[in-house]
């Protein structure tokens, strides 16, 4: 499965997590929860209803919500 990043294009913290994953050389799939209704539903299910992005998962389990204590509400 690997990493999955649920985020929003307008959220700078989503960008920061993406850049960190790229820096680490990690393979990941990114979902835009603003335009992808299915991804938004999955994110809400995985995060127990949290509406803060970014949400980073590894093999289906939440690794973190937000980035360094910050996030964007969608």
C-alpha positions as CSV (number, residue, x, y, z in Angstrom):
1,X,0.0,0.0,0.0
2,X,2.5,2.6,1.1
3,X,2.0,6.3,1.9
4,X,-1.2,8.1,0.9
5,X,-1.4,11.9,1.3
6,X,-4.9,13.4,1.6
7,X,-4.7,17.2,1.1
8,X,-5.8,20.3,-0.6
9,X,-4.0,22.3,-3.3
10,X,-4.5,25.6,-1.4
11,X,-3.1,24.3,1.9
12,X,0.6,25.1,2.4
13,X,1.0,22.3,4.9
14,X,-0.1,19.7,2.2
15,X,2.7,21.2,0.1
16,X,5.2,20.9,2.9
17,X,4.3,17.2,3.5
18,X,4.6,16.5,-0.2
19,X,8.0,18.1,-0.3
20,X,9.1,16.2,2.7
21,X,8.0,12.9,1.2
22,X,9.8,13.7,-2.1
23,X,12.9,14.7,-0.1
24,X,12.9,11.4,1.7
25,X,12.4,9.6,-1.7
26,X,9.2,8.0,-0.4
27,X,6.6,6.7,-2.9
28,X,3.2,8.0,-2.3
29,X,-0.2,8.7,-3.8
30,X,-1.7,12.1,-3.3
31,X,-5.5,12.8,-3.2
32,X,-7.2,16.2,-3.5
33,X,-10.0,16.0,-1.1
34,X,-11.6,19.2,-2.5
35,X,-12.3,17.7,-5.9
36,X,-12.2,13.9,-5.2
37,X,-15.4,13.0,-3.3
38,X,-14.3,9.4,-2.8
39,X,-11.0,10.5,-1.3
40,X,-12.7,12.9,1.0
41,X,-15.0,10.2,2.3
42,X,-12.0,7.8,2.8
43,X,-10.0,10.5,4.6
44,X,-13.0,11.2,7.0
45,X,-13.3,7.5,7.7
46,X,-9.6,7.0,8.3
47,X,-9.3,10.1,10.5
48,X,-12.4,9.5,12.5
49,X,-14.1,12.6,11.0
50,X,-11.2,15.0,11.2
51,X,-11.5,17.7,8.6
52,X,-7.9,18.9,8.9
53,X,-5.5,18.3,6.1
54,X,-2.9,17.1,5.4
55,X,-3.6,13.5,6.5
56,X,-0.8,11.1,5.9
57,X,-1.4,7.4,6.1
58,X,0.9,4.4,5.8
59,X,-0.6,1.1,4.8
60,X,-4.0,2.4,5.7
61,X,-3.1,3.7,9.2
62,X,-2.9,7.4,10.1
63,X,0.7,8.5,10.5
64,X,-0.2,12.2,11.2
65,X,-2.8,14.8,10.7
66,X,-1.5,18.2,9.9
67,X,2.1,19.2,9.7
68,X,4.2,20.4,12.7
69,X,1.0,21.2,14.6
70,X,-0.7,23.1,11.8
71,X,-3.2,22.2,9.2
72,X,-6.0,23.5,7.0
73,X,-9.7,22.7,7.5
74,X,-11.6,21.5,4.4
